[in-house]
């Protein structure tokens, strides 16, 4: 659209199973590290990509921590990192910037807090529930708690759109900036690892029995549950120039489509996923031949990975075999609503380094995809980031390199 303001990412923050902070995250991602292992949080024989020994006090201090549940703590840490990286930490005195806000994607939100509160009311009676825990029982609680803690007085929205939530949040925030309804927005996603979501994945037979997520792998048999929080700071071009900061990437185009099929299954033909990718390319004003790499949302799901592979084949044709593809959920697991935000960060790093990260543990694939257990170099200004949800939703985002 002619005259549409350009939207840039000017910084990021992340806490994940493979590292905390962008530098550590990047180092371990490109080293091919994997976050999967026995889960102290879940206990028993559970294998997950858990953020082990999580101590938010080192970033947040002790004040106000007690009232925050795990999801809120994860998001608050990512918020603190992003605000610090971009020089937008609000002064302790004053009310904060009314143009600074937060858009957070999540699939389940604080589901453990919700379940615990409800169970306490059912077993002990409503008079005995802890009123201090009630604020954590709504899905937008993490975003609200982060806004309170960091004086984010602007837009505060929570996007719950299944596995595409984190990717969609980046687009949603970009739209607010384009329409001038905010001056700067943190955008991304959060998801906690907890017994409730883990058991849900196990009951639907989504989990890998071997505990080895192998995206696009020949022997893939399911996902490994994960958790994370990742945020980008998004600002319009005029604001970037005014502040004199150097962006890390441009948000160039977005697309989404619903391939309605059933609530917990993929339509393997992948029409919706291909449509989402085509929309993103059109919005970015480029053709498929301009894409230098793909950051895939593949997770190890038998049907989901096949669907995405077929969608990529339909989009790129014979050229697909020459395009470097990374499936980084091999490193951090299936982080549900946070996965898209993590993938966007991987896309930013890919453009900066002109190399996609390895697909950790990759061995072989039945699909015509250029995957590797080592980083793959490329030369291009554009990266395509994908996310496909088991409820039929698909999304794609085009990132542009800032030279």
NORWOPE-V255633 format. One record per pair of residues at least 4 apart in sequence whose C-alpha atoms are under 6 Angstrom apart, sorted by the first residue. I is the first residue (numbers start at 1). J is the second residue. D is the distance in Angstrom with one decimal. If there is no record, write none. Layout:
I|J|D  I|J|D
//
This chain:
5|178|5.7  6|236|5.8  6|237|5.4  7|235|5.7  7|236|4.6  7|237|6.0  7|250|5.9  7|251|5.6  8|234|5.5  8|235|5.5  8|247|6.0  8|249|5.8  8|250|4.3  8|251|5.8  9|233|5.4  9|234|4.5  9|247|5.6  9|248|5.7  9|249|5.4  10|233|5.6  10|247|4.3  10|248|5.4  11|85|5.9  11|86|5.6  11|232|5.8  11|233|5.3  12|82|4.7  12|231|5.5  12|232|4.3  13|21|5.8  13|78|4.8  13|81|4.8  13|82|4.5  13|230|5.8  13|231|5.4  14|20|5.9  14|21|5.2  14|78|5.1  14|229|5.7  14|230|4.3  15|20|4.2  15|228|5.7  15|229|5.5  16|20|6.0  16|228|4.5  17|35|5.0  17|49|5.6  17|50|5.3  17|51|4.5  17|332|5.7  18|35|5.3  19|24|5.3  19|25|4.4  20|25|6.0  21|25|6.0  22|26|5.9  25|29|5.9  28|33|5.4  29|33|5.9  30|357|5.0  32|358|5.8  32|360|4.7  34|331|4.2  35|49|4.8  35|331|5.8  35|332|5.4  36|48|5.1  36|49|4.3  37|47|5.1  37|48|5.7  38|46|5.9  38|47|4.5  39|43|5.7  39|46|5.8  39|47|5.5  39|48|5.7  47|211|5.7  48|224|5.6  48|225|5.1  48|226|5.9  49|225|6.0  49|226|4.3  49|332|6.0  49|333|5.7  50|226|5.8  56|60|5.9  57|61|4.3  57|62|5.6  68|72|5.5  68|73|5.9  71|110|5.7  71|192|5.2  72|76|5.9  72|142|4.1  74|229|5.7  75|229|5.5  76|146|5.1  78|230|5.9  83|87|6.0  83|88|4.9  83|89|5.0  84|89|5.8  90|96|5.8  96|151|5.1  98|153|4.6  98|154|4.7  99|154|4.8  99|182|4.7  99|183|4.9  100|152|5.5  100|154|4.8  100|184|5.0  100|185|5.6  101|152|4.9  101|154|4.2  101|155|4.6  101|156|5.7  101|185|4.8  102|156|5.0  102|185|5.3  102|186|4.6  102|187|5.9  103|156|5.8  103|157|4.8  103|158|5.8  103|169|5.8  103|187|4.8  104|158|4.8  104|169|5.9  104|187|5.8  104|188|5.3  104|189|4.9  105|158|5.7  105|159|4.5  105|160|5.8  105|165|4.5  105|166|4.4  105|169|5.4  105|188|5.9  105|189|4.2  105|337|5.7  106|160|5.3  106|165|5.6  106|189|5.7  106|190|5.5  106|191|6.0  106|337|4.0  107|160|5.3  107|162|5.0  107|337|4.6  109|139|4.8  113|137|5.9  114|137|4.4  115|119|6.0  120|124|5.5  120|129|6.0  121|125|4.6  121|126|4.6  121|129|5.7  136|141|5.3  140|158|5.5  141|145|5.9  147|151|5.5  147|152|4.5  159|165|5.8  160|165|5.5  161|165|4.7  162|389|6.0  163|336|4.9  163|337|5.1  163|389|4.7  164|168|6.0  164|387|5.4  165|337|4.9  166|188|5.0  166|189|4.5  166|337|5.3  166|338|5.1  166|340|4.5  166|341|4.7  167|340|4.3  167|341|5.5  169|187|5.9  169|188|5.7  170|187|5.2  170|188|5.8  176|181|5.2  177|181|5.9  177|182|5.3  184|234|5.7  184|235|4.9  185|233|5.7  185|234|5.3  186|231|6.0  186|232|5.5  186|233|4.5  187|231|5.2  187|232|5.3  188|230|5.6  188|231|4.3  188|341|4.8  189|229|5.7  189|230|5.7  189|337|5.9  189|338|4.2  189|341|5.7  190|228|5.7  190|229|4.2  190|338|4.6  191|227|5.2  191|228|5.7  191|337|5.9  191|338|5.6  192|227|4.9  193|227|5.2  195|199|6.0  199|203|6.0  201|206|5.3  201|207|6.0  202|206|5.9  202|207|5.4  206|222|5.4  207|222|4.8  207|223|4.7  207|224|5.9  208|221|5.2  208|222|3.8  208|223|5.0  211|224|6.0  213|223|4.9  213|224|5.4  213|300|5.0  213|330|5.8  214|220|5.0  214|300|4.7  214|330|6.0  215|298|5.3  215|299|4.7  215|300|3.9  216|305|5.6  216|365|5.8  217|364|5.8  217|365|4.7  218|364|5.9  218|365|4.8  218|366|5.6  220|300|5.3  222|300|4.9  222|301|4.6  223|299|5.8  223|300|5.1  223|301|6.0  224|333|5.1  224|334|5.9  225|333|5.6  225|334|5.0  226|333|4.8  226|334|5.1  226|335|4.5  227|335|4.8  230|341|5.7  230|342|5.8  240|244|6.0  240|245|5.8  249|400|5.8  249|401|5.3  249|402|5.3  250|399|5.7  250|400|5.0  251|399|5.1  252|284|4.9  252|398|5.3  252|399|5.4  252|400|5.9  253|280|4.7  253|283|4.6  253|284|4.3  253|397|5.7  253|398|5.0  254|280|4.1  254|396|5.7  254|397|4.5  255|276|4.4  255|279|4.6  255|280|4.3  255|395|5.6  255|396|5.3  256|276|4.3  256|394|5.6  256|395|4.2  257|272|5.1  257|276|5.2  257|394|5.4  258|272|5.6  258|392|5.4  258|393|4.5  259|272|4.6  259|392|4.8  260|392|5.1  263|391|4.5  264|390|5.1  264|391|5.3  265|390|5.0  266|304|5.7  266|390|5.3  268|307|4.3  269|307|5.8  270|307|5.0  270|311|5.4  273|394|5.1  274|311|4.9  276|395|5.4  276|396|5.7  277|396|5.2  280|396|5.9  280|397|5.8  281|286|5.4  291|382|5.1  291|383|5.7  292|380|4.8  292|382|5.7  292|383|5.8  293|323|5.7  293|324|5.0  293|325|5.9  293|383|5.1  294|325|4.8  294|383|5.9  294|384|4.8  294|385|5.9  295|326|5.1  295|385|4.7  296|326|6.0  296|327|5.0  296|386|5.2  297|386|5.4  297|387|4.7  298|305|5.1  298|327|5.8  299|329|5.5  301|305|5.6  312|316|6.0  313|317|5.1  316|320|5.2  321|368|5.7  321|369|5.3  321|370|5.5  324|370|5.2  325|370|5.6  325|371|5.4  326|359|5.5  327|359|5.3  328|359|5.6  329|333|4.6  330|360|5.4  331|360|5.7  335|339|4.9  350|354|5.4  350|355|5.1  350|356|4.8  351|401|5.6  354|377|5.8  354|378|5.6  355|376|5.1  355|377|3.9  355|378|5.7  356|375|5.5  356|376|5.3  357|375|4.7  358|372|5.7  358|373|4.8  358|374|4.5  358|375|4.6  359|372|5.9  359|373|5.1  360|373|5.5  361|373|5.9  362|373|5.0  381|400|5.4  381|401|4.8  382|399|5.7  382|400|4.7  383|398|5.7  383|399|5.2  384|397|5.9  384|398|4.8  385|396|5.5  385|397|5.1  386|395|6.0  386|396|4.4  387|394|5.8  387|395|5.3  388|394|4.3  389|393|5.1  389|394|6.0
//
